[in-house]
Amino acid sequence: MLSLLGDIKMDKKEFKGERLKVARLFRGMTLTELSTITGISKQSISLYENDKNKPDYEKISLISSALHIPHDFFLQEDICKTKTEVTYFRSLSSATKIDRTAQSLKLEFVAKMYEILSKYIDFPQLNIPTFDFHGSDDEFDNQKNEAMFQEIENIAKQVREFWGLGNEPIKDIQFLLEENGIIVTGFDTKEEKIDAFSQHVVLDNKDFYFVCVDQGAKPEGRISFDLAHELGHILLHPWSENLELVSKEEFKNREIQANMFASAFLLPADSFGKDIQAYPTDWKYYQWLKKKWKVSMQAMAYRCRELGIITSNQFQYMMRQLSKKGWRTKEPDDVPYYLHDNIFQGAIDLLKEEKILSSNSIIQTFKRYGVSMYPTDIENLLGLRKGTLDIAEDTPRIIQIKSYLDN
Protein backbone atom coordinates (compact mmCIF):
# COMPACT_ATOMS: atom_id res chain seq x y z
CA MET A 1 0.00 0.00 0.00
CA LEU A 2 2.88 2.37 0.70
CA SER A 3 4.07 2.26 -2.90
CA LEU A 4 0.59 3.05 -4.17
CA LEU A 5 0.21 6.01 -1.84
CA GLY A 6 3.72 7.34 -2.27
CA ASP A 7 2.56 10.13 -4.57
CA ILE A 8 0.33 11.62 -1.88
CA LYS A 9 1.63 14.78 -0.27
CA MET A 10 0.41 15.64 3.17
CA ASP A 11 -1.47 18.94 2.95
CA LYS A 12 -1.62 21.52 5.67
CA LYS A 13 -4.48 21.05 8.09
CA GLU A 14 -6.33 24.26 7.41
CA PHE A 15 -9.94 24.95 6.51
CA LYS A 16 -10.62 25.00 2.78
CA GLY A 17 -13.68 26.97 1.76
CA GLU A 18 -14.25 25.20 -1.54
CA ARG A 19 -14.63 21.92 0.34
CA LEU A 20 -17.46 23.43 2.40
CA LYS A 21 -19.26 24.52 -0.76
CA VAL A 22 -18.85 21.05 -2.29
CA ALA A 23 -20.19 19.38 0.87
CA ARG A 24 -23.17 21.75 1.08
CA LEU A 25 -24.12 21.23 -2.56
CA PHE A 26 -23.50 17.48 -2.19
CA ARG A 27 -26.25 17.48 0.45
CA GLY A 28 -28.46 19.65 -1.77
CA MET A 29 -28.55 22.48 0.77
CA THR A 30 -28.82 26.21 0.16
CA LEU A 31 -26.87 28.72 2.23
CA THR A 32 -30.10 29.62 4.02
CA GLU A 33 -30.85 25.99 4.93
CA LEU A 34 -27.36 25.39 6.31
CA SER A 35 -27.55 28.65 8.23
CA THR A 36 -30.87 27.65 9.81
CA ILE A 37 -29.53 24.26 10.93
CA THR A 38 -26.20 25.49 12.31
CA GLY A 39 -27.21 28.90 13.65
CA ILE A 40 -24.29 30.41 11.71
CA SER A 41 -25.27 33.41 9.60
CA LYS A 42 -25.64 32.98 5.86
CA GLN A 43 -23.10 35.77 5.32
CA SER A 44 -20.52 34.01 7.49
CA ILE A 45 -20.96 30.71 5.65
CA SER A 46 -20.53 32.53 2.34
CA LEU A 47 -17.30 34.08 3.61
CA TYR A 48 -16.06 30.63 4.71
CA GLU A 49 -16.84 29.15 1.29
CA ASN A 50 -14.93 31.90 -0.48
CA ASP A 51 -11.94 31.71 1.90
CA LYS A 52 -12.59 35.28 3.06
CA ASN A 53 -12.76 34.07 6.65
CA LYS A 54 -11.96 30.90 8.61
CA PRO A 55 -14.40 29.24 11.02
CA ASP A 56 -13.17 28.22 14.45
CA TYR A 57 -13.21 24.59 15.59
CA GLU A 58 -16.65 24.86 17.19
CA LYS A 59 -18.22 26.17 13.98
CA ILE A 60 -16.49 23.49 11.87
CA SER A 61 -18.00 20.90 14.22
CA LEU A 62 -21.46 22.43 13.79
CA ILE A 63 -21.10 22.40 10.00
CA SER A 64 -19.72 18.86 10.02
CA SER A 65 -22.67 17.65 12.09
CA ALA A 66 -25.26 19.47 9.97
CA LEU A 67 -23.89 18.09 6.70
CA HIS A 68 -23.05 14.67 8.17
CA ILE A 69 -19.58 14.95 6.67
CA PRO A 70 -16.44 14.04 8.65
CA HIS A 71 -14.55 16.97 10.14
CA ASP A 72 -11.38 16.09 8.18
CA PHE A 73 -13.14 16.59 4.85
CA PHE A 74 -12.93 20.36 5.27
CA LEU A 75 -9.22 20.31 6.13
CA GLN A 76 -7.76 18.38 3.21
CA GLU A 77 -7.04 18.71 -0.50
CA ASP A 78 -8.75 16.70 -3.22
CA ILE A 79 -5.85 14.99 -4.99
CA CYS A 80 -7.85 12.76 -7.33
CA LYS A 81 -7.16 13.40 -11.00
CA THR A 82 -10.59 12.66 -12.44
CA LYS A 83 -12.07 15.55 -14.39
CA THR A 84 -15.83 15.63 -14.86
CA GLU A 85 -16.89 16.91 -18.26
CA VAL A 86 -20.68 16.65 -18.68
CA THR A 87 -23.62 15.14 -16.79
CA TYR A 88 -26.75 14.13 -18.72
CA PHE A 89 -30.00 14.21 -16.76
CA ARG A 90 -33.18 12.73 -18.18
CA SER A 91 -35.23 15.59 -16.72
CA LEU A 92 -32.96 18.58 -17.29
CA SER A 93 -35.89 20.91 -17.80
CA SER A 94 -37.92 19.94 -14.71
CA ALA A 95 -35.45 19.08 -11.94
CA THR A 96 -34.10 22.07 -10.02
CA LYS A 97 -30.51 23.14 -10.53
CA ILE A 98 -29.56 22.43 -6.90
CA ASP A 99 -31.00 18.89 -7.18
CA ARG A 100 -29.05 18.27 -10.38
CA THR A 101 -25.90 19.70 -8.81
CA ALA A 102 -26.26 17.42 -5.76
CA GLN A 103 -26.66 14.30 -7.88
CA SER A 104 -23.85 15.32 -10.22
CA LEU A 105 -21.50 15.78 -7.25
CA LYS A 106 -22.48 12.37 -5.90
CA LEU A 107 -21.50 10.77 -9.19
CA GLU A 108 -18.26 12.79 -9.20
CA PHE A 109 -17.37 11.21 -5.87
CA VAL A 110 -18.18 7.80 -7.34
CA ALA A 111 -15.70 8.59 -10.13
CA LYS A 112 -13.04 9.59 -7.58
CA MET A 113 -13.51 6.36 -5.64
CA TYR A 114 -13.32 4.42 -8.91
CA GLU A 115 -9.98 6.15 -9.61
CA ILE A 116 -8.67 5.16 -6.18
CA LEU A 117 -9.88 1.56 -6.45
CA SER A 118 -8.36 1.26 -9.93
CA LYS A 119 -4.94 1.48 -8.27
CA TYR A 120 -5.70 -1.98 -6.89
CA ILE A 121 -8.30 -3.41 -9.28
CA ASP A 122 -8.04 -4.13 -13.01
CA PHE A 123 -11.47 -2.90 -14.11
CA PRO A 124 -12.88 -3.73 -17.58
CA GLN A 125 -11.75 -1.31 -20.28
CA LEU A 126 -14.24 0.84 -22.17
CA ASN A 127 -15.43 -1.18 -25.16
CA ILE A 128 -18.03 0.71 -27.18
CA PRO A 129 -18.41 1.34 -30.91
CA THR A 130 -18.32 4.89 -32.29
CA PHE A 131 -20.91 6.40 -34.61
CA ASP A 132 -21.29 9.58 -36.61
CA PHE A 133 -24.91 10.21 -35.68
CA HIS A 134 -26.76 12.86 -37.66
CA GLY A 135 -30.31 12.74 -36.32
CA SER A 136 -32.94 15.42 -36.86
CA ASP A 137 -33.99 18.43 -34.82
CA ASP A 138 -37.15 19.18 -36.84
CA GLU A 139 -40.10 17.30 -35.42
CA PHE A 140 -42.29 18.43 -38.35
CA ASP A 141 -40.03 17.10 -41.11
CA ASN A 142 -41.43 13.59 -41.58
CA GLN A 143 -38.84 12.61 -44.15
CA LYS A 144 -35.91 13.54 -41.92
CA ASN A 145 -37.54 11.89 -38.91
CA GLU A 146 -38.06 8.66 -40.83
CA ALA A 147 -34.39 8.74 -41.83
CA MET A 148 -33.44 9.34 -38.18
CA PHE A 149 -35.59 6.42 -37.06
CA GLN A 150 -33.82 4.11 -39.51
CA GLU A 151 -30.43 5.53 -38.48
CA ILE A 152 -31.09 4.75 -34.81
CA GLU A 153 -32.46 1.31 -35.67
CA ASN A 154 -29.24 0.55 -37.56
CA ILE A 155 -27.06 1.86 -34.71
CA ALA A 156 -28.90 -0.29 -32.14
CA LYS A 157 -28.45 -3.30 -34.40
CA GLN A 158 -24.73 -2.57 -34.84
CA VAL A 159 -24.23 -2.26 -31.07
CA ARG A 160 -25.85 -5.67 -30.60
CA GLU A 161 -23.55 -7.10 -33.29
CA PHE A 162 -20.49 -5.39 -31.75
CA TRP A 163 -21.23 -7.00 -28.39
CA GLY A 164 -22.33 -10.34 -29.89
CA LEU A 165 -25.86 -10.20 -28.47
CA GLY A 166 -27.88 -11.50 -31.38
CA ASN A 167 -31.59 -10.66 -31.30
CA GLU A 168 -32.50 -12.31 -28.00
CA PRO A 169 -33.71 -10.47 -24.87
CA ILE A 170 -30.94 -8.92 -22.78
CA LYS A 171 -31.02 -10.77 -19.46
CA ASP A 172 -28.91 -8.33 -17.45
CA ILE A 173 -28.20 -4.94 -19.01
CA GLN A 174 -26.38 -3.77 -15.88
CA PHE A 175 -23.82 -6.55 -16.24
CA LEU A 176 -23.63 -5.95 -20.01
CA LEU A 177 -22.67 -2.30 -19.51
CA GLU A 178 -20.21 -3.11 -16.73
CA GLU A 179 -18.37 -5.80 -18.68
CA ASN A 180 -17.91 -3.26 -21.48
CA GLY A 181 -16.39 -0.64 -19.21
CA ILE A 182 -19.43 1.53 -18.43
CA ILE A 183 -19.63 1.93 -14.66
CA VAL A 184 -23.09 1.52 -13.10
CA THR A 185 -24.23 2.53 -9.66
CA GLY A 186 -27.53 3.46 -8.09
CA PHE A 187 -28.80 5.46 -5.17
CA ASP A 188 -32.00 7.06 -4.00
CA THR A 189 -32.02 10.52 -5.57
CA LYS A 190 -34.92 11.55 -3.29
CA GLU A 191 -36.11 13.55 -6.30
CA GLU A 192 -39.01 12.30 -8.41
CA LYS A 193 -37.95 14.42 -11.38
CA ILE A 194 -34.57 12.68 -11.70
CA ASP A 195 -34.78 9.16 -13.10
CA ALA A 196 -31.31 8.23 -14.27
CA PHE A 197 -28.28 10.20 -15.33
CA SER A 198 -24.85 9.66 -16.79
CA GLN A 199 -21.52 11.39 -16.53
CA HIS A 200 -18.44 11.67 -18.72
CA VAL A 201 -15.13 11.68 -16.87
CA VAL A 202 -11.59 12.04 -18.16
CA LEU A 203 -8.74 10.36 -16.29
CA ASP A 204 -5.20 10.17 -17.69
CA ASN A 205 -6.54 11.26 -21.10
CA LYS A 206 -8.95 8.33 -21.18
CA ASP A 207 -12.74 8.54 -21.38
CA PHE A 208 -14.94 6.97 -18.71
CA TYR A 209 -18.72 6.88 -18.46
CA PHE A 210 -20.65 6.53 -15.22
CA VAL A 211 -24.37 5.79 -15.08
CA CYS A 212 -26.57 6.14 -12.01
CA VAL A 213 -30.12 4.85 -11.67
CA ASP A 214 -32.63 5.84 -9.03
CA GLN A 215 -33.21 2.54 -7.30
CA GLY A 216 -35.55 1.40 -4.60
CA ALA A 217 -38.85 2.55 -6.09
CA LYS A 218 -38.81 1.86 -9.82
CA PRO A 219 -39.35 -1.66 -11.23
CA GLU A 220 -36.92 -3.74 -13.29
CA GLY A 221 -38.48 -2.88 -16.65
CA ARG A 222 -38.17 0.83 -15.95
CA ILE A 223 -34.57 0.55 -14.76
CA SER A 224 -33.59 -1.55 -17.79
CA PHE A 225 -35.00 1.12 -20.08
CA ASP A 226 -33.22 3.85 -18.09
CA LEU A 227 -29.87 2.09 -18.52
CA ALA A 228 -30.44 1.63 -22.25
CA HIS A 229 -31.50 5.29 -22.49
CA GLU A 230 -28.22 6.42 -20.91
CA LEU A 231 -26.31 4.14 -23.27
CA GLY A 232 -28.10 5.97 -26.07
CA HIS A 233 -26.76 9.30 -24.81
CA ILE A 234 -23.24 7.87 -24.57
CA LEU A 235 -23.29 6.59 -28.15
CA LEU A 236 -25.35 9.25 -29.94
CA HIS A 237 -24.65 12.62 -28.38
CA PRO A 238 -21.72 15.01 -27.89
CA TRP A 239 -20.05 15.13 -24.49
CA SER A 240 -17.94 18.25 -24.91
CA GLU A 241 -20.50 21.01 -24.37
CA ASN A 242 -22.22 22.74 -21.49
CA LEU A 243 -25.74 21.30 -21.46
CA GLU A 244 -27.02 24.38 -19.67
CA LEU A 245 -26.45 26.21 -22.98
CA VAL A 246 -28.43 23.68 -25.03
CA SER A 247 -31.95 24.87 -25.86
CA LYS A 248 -34.91 23.07 -24.29
CA GLU A 249 -36.10 22.01 -27.73
CA GLU A 250 -32.75 20.52 -28.68
CA PHE A 251 -32.47 18.71 -25.35
CA LYS A 252 -36.00 17.38 -25.78
CA ASN A 253 -34.99 15.97 -29.16
CA ARG A 254 -31.96 14.26 -27.61
CA GLU A 255 -34.22 12.66 -25.02
CA ILE A 256 -36.49 11.37 -27.80
CA GLN A 257 -33.47 10.00 -29.66
CA ALA A 258 -32.15 8.24 -26.54
CA ASN A 259 -35.61 6.73 -25.96
CA MET A 260 -35.74 5.53 -29.57
CA PHE A 261 -32.32 3.92 -29.16
CA ALA A 262 -33.33 2.22 -25.88
CA SER A 263 -36.47 0.86 -27.49
CA ALA A 264 -34.63 -0.45 -30.57
CA PHE A 265 -31.78 -1.88 -28.48
CA LEU A 266 -33.96 -3.70 -25.95
CA LEU A 267 -36.70 -4.76 -28.37
CA PRO A 268 -35.18 -5.63 -31.78
CA ALA A 269 -37.65 -5.18 -34.62
CA ASP A 270 -37.28 -8.71 -36.00
CA SER A 271 -37.38 -10.89 -32.90
CA PHE A 272 -39.67 -8.76 -30.73
CA GLY A 273 -41.89 -8.07 -33.74
CA LYS A 274 -42.41 -11.79 -34.26
CA ASP A 275 -43.17 -12.32 -30.56
CA ILE A 276 -45.80 -9.61 -30.34
CA GLN A 277 -47.56 -10.32 -33.65
CA ALA A 278 -49.86 -12.97 -32.15
CA TYR A 279 -51.78 -10.63 -29.79
CA PRO A 280 -50.51 -7.05 -30.31
CA THR A 281 -53.45 -5.38 -28.53
CA ASP A 282 -53.88 -7.82 -25.61
CA TRP A 283 -52.48 -6.47 -22.33
CA LYS A 284 -52.47 -9.95 -20.79
CA TYR A 285 -50.13 -11.08 -23.54
CA TYR A 286 -47.91 -8.07 -22.87
CA GLN A 287 -47.83 -9.07 -19.21
CA TRP A 288 -46.52 -12.50 -20.22
CA LEU A 289 -43.92 -11.04 -22.63
CA LYS A 290 -42.74 -8.62 -19.95
CA LYS A 291 -41.11 -11.51 -18.08
CA LYS A 292 -39.21 -12.53 -21.21
CA TRP A 293 -38.05 -9.14 -22.49
CA LYS A 294 -37.63 -7.45 -19.07
CA VAL A 295 -39.17 -4.24 -20.38
CA SER A 296 -42.36 -2.53 -19.18
CA MET A 297 -45.66 -3.23 -20.91
CA GLN A 298 -45.96 0.44 -21.82
CA ALA A 299 -42.53 0.46 -23.46
CA MET A 300 -43.54 -2.57 -25.53
CA ALA A 301 -46.75 -0.83 -26.62
CA TYR A 302 -44.79 2.26 -27.66
CA ARG A 303 -42.45 0.00 -29.63
CA CYS A 304 -45.38 -1.64 -31.40
CA ARG A 305 -46.72 1.73 -32.48
CA GLU A 306 -43.23 2.79 -33.54
CA LEU A 307 -42.87 -0.32 -35.72
CA GLY A 308 -46.34 0.04 -37.19
CA ILE A 309 -47.55 -3.20 -35.60
CA ILE A 310 -50.46 -1.28 -34.07
CA THR A 311 -52.02 1.95 -35.31
CA SER A 312 -52.02 5.23 -33.41
CA ASN A 313 -55.75 4.76 -32.70
CA GLN A 314 -55.13 1.28 -31.31
CA PHE A 315 -52.30 2.62 -29.18
CA GLN A 316 -54.46 5.41 -27.75
CA TYR A 317 -57.25 2.94 -26.95
CA MET A 318 -54.77 0.64 -25.21
CA MET A 319 -53.45 3.52 -23.13
CA ARG A 320 -56.99 4.35 -22.00
CA GLN A 321 -57.44 0.72 -21.00
CA LEU A 322 -54.17 0.87 -19.09
CA SER A 323 -55.32 3.97 -17.20
CA LYS A 324 -58.66 2.38 -16.25
CA LYS A 325 -56.80 -0.62 -14.83
CA GLY A 326 -54.57 1.70 -12.81
CA TRP A 327 -51.47 0.36 -14.53
CA ARG A 328 -50.01 3.67 -15.68
CA THR A 329 -47.90 4.07 -12.54
CA LYS A 330 -47.74 0.46 -11.36
CA GLU A 331 -47.99 -2.45 -13.76
CA PRO A 332 -48.69 -6.09 -12.82
CA ASP A 333 -45.61 -7.93 -11.49
CA ASP A 334 -43.80 -4.67 -10.71
CA VAL A 335 -41.44 -4.89 -7.72
CA PRO A 336 -38.89 -2.29 -6.60
CA TYR A 337 -35.59 -2.91 -8.36
CA TYR A 338 -32.20 -2.85 -6.70
CA LEU A 339 -28.92 -3.18 -8.53
CA HIS A 340 -27.40 -6.62 -8.60
CA ASP A 341 -23.99 -6.81 -6.97
CA ASN A 342 -22.26 -4.25 -9.16
CA ILE A 343 -18.65 -3.85 -10.16
CA PHE A 344 -17.87 -1.88 -7.00
CA GLN A 345 -19.25 -4.63 -4.78
CA GLY A 346 -17.09 -7.11 -6.64
CA ALA A 347 -14.02 -4.90 -6.25
CA ILE A 348 -14.51 -4.35 -2.50
CA ASP A 349 -15.25 -8.03 -1.89
CA LEU A 350 -12.12 -9.05 -3.81
CA LEU A 351 -9.87 -6.65 -1.90
CA LYS A 352 -11.19 -7.95 1.41
CA GLU A 353 -11.14 -11.65 0.45
CA GLU A 354 -7.55 -11.41 -0.78
CA LYS A 355 -6.66 -9.49 2.42
CA ILE A 356 -5.25 -6.62 0.38
CA LEU A 357 -7.41 -4.05 2.17
CA SER A 358 -9.81 -4.35 5.10
CA SER A 359 -12.98 -2.29 5.46
CA ASN A 360 -11.18 0.21 7.64
CA SER A 361 -8.17 0.53 5.34
CA ILE A 362 -10.47 1.07 2.33
CA ILE A 363 -12.11 3.97 4.16
CA GLN A 364 -8.70 5.34 5.18
CA THR A 365 -7.36 5.00 1.63
CA PHE A 366 -10.29 7.02 0.27
CA LYS A 367 -9.59 9.59 2.99
CA ARG A 368 -5.93 9.95 1.98
CA TYR A 369 -7.04 10.97 -1.48
CA GLY A 370 -9.45 13.57 -0.13
CA VAL A 371 -12.64 11.48 -0.08
CA SER A 372 -13.44 11.60 3.63
CA MET A 373 -16.88 10.07 4.08
CA TYR A 374 -18.73 7.92 6.53
CA PRO A 375 -19.10 4.23 5.55
CA THR A 376 -22.86 4.54 5.00
CA ASP A 377 -22.33 7.30 2.42
CA ILE A 378 -19.67 5.29 0.62
CA GLU A 379 -21.93 2.22 0.56
CA ASN A 380 -24.83 4.26 -0.80
CA LEU A 381 -22.80 6.00 -3.50
CA LEU A 382 -21.12 2.83 -4.74
CA GLY A 383 -24.29 0.75 -4.62
CA LEU A 384 -22.84 -1.64 -2.04
CA ARG A 385 -24.72 -4.02 0.20
CA LYS A 386 -25.50 -2.51 3.59
CA GLY A 387 -22.74 -3.37 6.06
CA THR A 388 -20.08 -4.03 3.40
CA LEU A 389 -17.76 -1.50 5.04
CA ASP A 390 -18.62 -2.40 8.63
CA ILE A 391 -15.30 -2.02 10.42
CA ALA A 392 -16.33 -4.25 13.33
CA GLU A 393 -14.84 -7.17 11.41
CA ASP A 394 -11.42 -5.54 11.63
CA THR A 395 -11.35 -5.64 15.42
CA PRO A 396 -8.92 -8.36 16.57
CA ARG A 397 -10.27 -10.97 18.98
CA ILE A 398 -8.61 -10.95 22.37
CA ILE A 399 -10.53 -13.94 23.75
CA GLN A 400 -10.92 -17.48 22.38
CA ILE A 401 -13.29 -20.38 23.08
CA LYS A 402 -11.70 -23.00 25.32
CA SER A 403 -10.70 -26.25 23.73
CA TYR A 404 -12.13 -29.41 25.26
CA LEU A 405 -8.56 -30.66 25.40
CA ASP A 406 -7.87 -28.11 28.14
CA ASN A 407 -10.38 -29.74 30.47
N, C-alpha and C positions, 0 to 999 in steps of 0.2 A: 504494500500500500504506500510506503514511503516514496518509492520511485514514481508512482502515479501522481502523487501530490506534491512532488518536488518543485513544480512550477508555480505553486501558490505562495504569494508573498503576504506576510502578515500585515494587515492594514491597521492604521491607528484607530484605537477605540474612541471614536468621537461621533456624535450624532450627525447623521446625513439626511438632510431634508428631503431629497428626492425619494429616499426609501420610505419615508412617511407617506408621501403622496401615492406611491405605488401601493402600499399596504391599504390605504384608505380606499382607493379606487378598486383594489382587489376585492374588498368587502362590499363594494357598491354603495359607499357612503358619501354624502355631500359634506362640505365643511360644516354646515349648520347641524347636521345629524351628529357628527363626531363631537362638535362643541356641546351639544345638549347632553350627550352621554357622559363626557368627561368633566364638564363644568369649566373647561378652558375656553376662552373667548375665540370666536371664529377668526378674528384678526391675528391673534397670537399663533394659532395653528397655521394660518397662511404664511406668517413670518418664518415659522419653523420649516415649512415645506420649501421655502425659497432661500433657506440658509441665511436669512437676515437676522435670525436670533436662534439661540440654543435653549431647549428646555432643560430644566434641572431633572435630577433622577426621579423625583416624585412624579413629575408630569410625564416623563417617559413611561413610568409604571402605569399611570392612568391610561395613557394612550395604548400601551401594550395590552392591557386588560380589556379595553373597549373593543379593540380590533381582533383580539384573540390571536395575536402574533407574538412570538417570543421576543423578549427584550433585546436580544443580540441582533435581531434582524435590522434594527435601526442604527446599529453601530458598525456595520461591516460593508465592504464593497461587493458588488456583483461582478465576479470574475469569469462568468460563463461567456462563451464566444458566440452563442447563437444570436442571430439577428432576424427579428420578425419583420416580414415584408408586408403581407396583406392578410386580413381575416375576412372570409366570406360568411355572412350571416344570411339564413334563409328569409328572415323577416327584417331586412335592413330598414324598410320604410316605417315599420310599426313599433319595433322595440326602441326603448329610449337609449340615448347615447351612453348614459352612465351604466345601463344594464349591459350594453354591448361591450363597453370598455372593461367592465368587471370580468365578463366571460373571456374576452380576448386575453386579459392578463393571466387568467387561470391557465389558459392553454399555453401562454408563453412560459409559465413556470413548469408545465409539463415538458415543454421542449428543453428547458434547462436541465431538468432531471434526466431526460433522455440523453443529453450530451454527457452528463456525469456518468450515467450507467454504461454508456458506450465505451468508456475507458476500461471496463471490465468485460462487457458482453459484446459478442459479434452479432449485431442485429442484421436482419435481412436487408439487402441493398434495394434501393428504389428500382423497380422494374416495370416501367409503364411505356406504352407506345406514344409517339408524338404525332400530332395532326395539325394540319393547316386548316382550321375551321373557319368557314366564311359566314354562315348563318344569314339571318335577315332581321332587320330592325323595323320593318314595315308590316304591321299586322294586317293591313288592308290589301297587300299585294299577294294575291292567292298563288300566283305563279312562283314567286320567290319563296313563299312559305312551303309550297309543295316540294320545291328543290331542297329547302332546309330540312324538311322532314326526312327525305330520302338520304340526305347527307348524314344526319344523325343516326338513322337506321344503319347505314353502312359503317359508321364509326363504331357503334355498339357491337356490330357483328365482327369487326376487325379486332376489337378488344377481346372478345370471347375467343377468337382464333389465336390471338397473341398469347393468351393465358391457357390455351388448350381446354376450353370449357365445353365445347360442343354446343348443343342446343337444349341440354337438359336443365332442370331447375337448379339454382345455386343453393346448395344446402347450408352454407355458412359464409355469408359475404364478409363478416368481420374477419374471419380467418383468411379468406381470399385476399383482402386488402393488406392484412398484416404480412402474409408470406411474400407479398410483392412490394414491401418496403413502405407502405402507407400506415402510419401509426394511428391506432384507434384507442380512444378512451371515452369515458362517459361519466357525467355527474349531473346531479339535480341542479338545473339552472335557476330553479325557483322563479322562472319567468315564462309564462304561457306563450309569449310572443316569440320566444327563441326555441326553435326545434332542434336543429343541428347546425354546426358551423365547422369550417375548416380553415387552416392556417398554413401559410407558406413560410418556411424558415430556411435561412442560409447558414451553413456551418462549414467552415474550411472550404468555401467556394463550391459546396455541394448543396443541391436542393433537397429539402425534406418537406413532407406534407403531413399535417396532423389533423385528425378528424375527431370531433367530439359530438356525441349524441346525448340527448336529454333522456336519461333512463329512469326507470322506477314508476312511470305512469303510462307510457305509450307501449302498445303491443308490438310483437315481433314483426308483423307485416309492415307496420309504420316505420319501425327502426330500419328494417332492411331497405325500404325505399329511401329513407333519409341518407343512409350510407351510399347507396347508388347515386343519389342526387349530388352528394358532395364529390363523388368520383367524377361525375359529369362536369362540375366546375373545374376540377383539377385538369381534366383532359381538354376541355373546350375553350376555357376563358383565360384572358391575360392575368398575370399575377404581379405586374410591375407598376400598377397605378393605384392612386388613392381612391378607394371606392366612394369616399364621401363626395368626390367631385363628379361621380357618374350620375347622370340624370335618373330620376325615378323610372321613367319610361324604359330607358336602356337596361336598368337593373331588372325591371319586371320581365323584359325579354330574355335576359340571361337565366332568370328563374324558370321561365317556361322551357327554355332550351335544356336546362339541367333536368327538369321533370321528364321531358321527352326522352332524353338519354336514359334516365333511370328506368322508365317504362320499357324501352326497347331492349335494354341490357338484361333486365330481370325477366321479361316476358317476350322471348324471341317470336317474331311474326309467324314463322313456319310451325314450330313445335307447339307453342301456346295456342296459335290459331287453330290447329287441328284438335287440340284438347277441348276448346270451348265451343267448337262448331255444333256439337250435339244439342246443347241446351243453352244458347247464348243469352236468353232473357230470363232464365230460371235462377233465382237467388239461392235456392237450396243446392243447386249444382255448383254455384260459385263457392258456397260454403265448403263443399267437398274438395274443390280444386285449391282452395286456400291452404289446405294442409300440405298439398303437393308443392305448390309454387312459392309458399311462404311470403305471399304478398296479400295485401288487404283486398277484400271483395270490391271495394270502390275503385281501387287502382286497376283491377282487372276489367271492370266495366268501362272505365276511361280508355283503357287499351283497346277494348273491343270497338268502341266508337272511333278511335283513332285509326284503326285498321279497316274500318268500314264493315265490320262484321255485324254491327247493329247500327241502325239509323239514329240521327239526332233525336227524333221523336221517341224512339224506343228507349234511348238513354234517359231522356227527361222523365218518361213514365216510370222507369226503373228507379230513378232517384226519388221520385215521389213515394213509391212503394217503400223504399229504404227508410225514408223519413217517418212514415206511418208506423213502421216496425220499431222505430227508435234506435236504428242501427247506424245513424249518421256519426254519432260520437263513440258508440261502443258496439262493435260487431259481435256476432256469435263466436265463441271460442277465443275471444281476446283475453289475454292475461298480461299483466305488466312485464315488460322485458328488461332483463338485466344482462349486461355484457357477459359473455363466456369468459373464462380465465383468459385475459388478454396478454399481449406480449410483455407488458410490465410485470404482471403476476408471474409469468414464466421466468423472467429475468431475476426477480427478487427471490423466488423459490430456488433457482439454480445457485445463486450466490450463497444462500444460507445452507443449502444441502451440501455444497462442496466446501463449506466452512471457509469461504473466501471473505465474506462479510457477515456479521450478525445483524440483527435488527437495529441494535444501538449504533453499530459502526456505520450502517447505511445512513441513518439519520445524521450522524456526525460528519460523514463524508459530504452529504448535501450541504450541511452547514458551512463547511470549509470553503465551499464554492459560492457562498452567499445566499443559499436557499435554506434559511432557518425557518422551519415550520414544525408544528406539532404533528405527531404521527397520524392523527385522525385526518388532518388536512392532506397530508401526503397520500394516504390511502384513498381518500375521496378523489383527488386530482388524477391519480394514476389508475383509477378503476380497480383497486385491489380489494380482496376479501377483507372484511372487517377483522381486525386483530392480527393482520399479517405482520405489522411492525410492532407488535406487543413486545416490549423489552423485558418483560418478566422472565422470558425464557433464557435471557442472558445472565441471570443471577446464578452464581455458582452455589451448589448445594453444600452446606456445611455439616449436614447430618445424613446418616445412611440407615437403612433398615438392617437390623441384626440378622446375621446368618444363623441358621439352626445349628451350625457346627460349633457356634460359640457356647451353646448351652450344654 
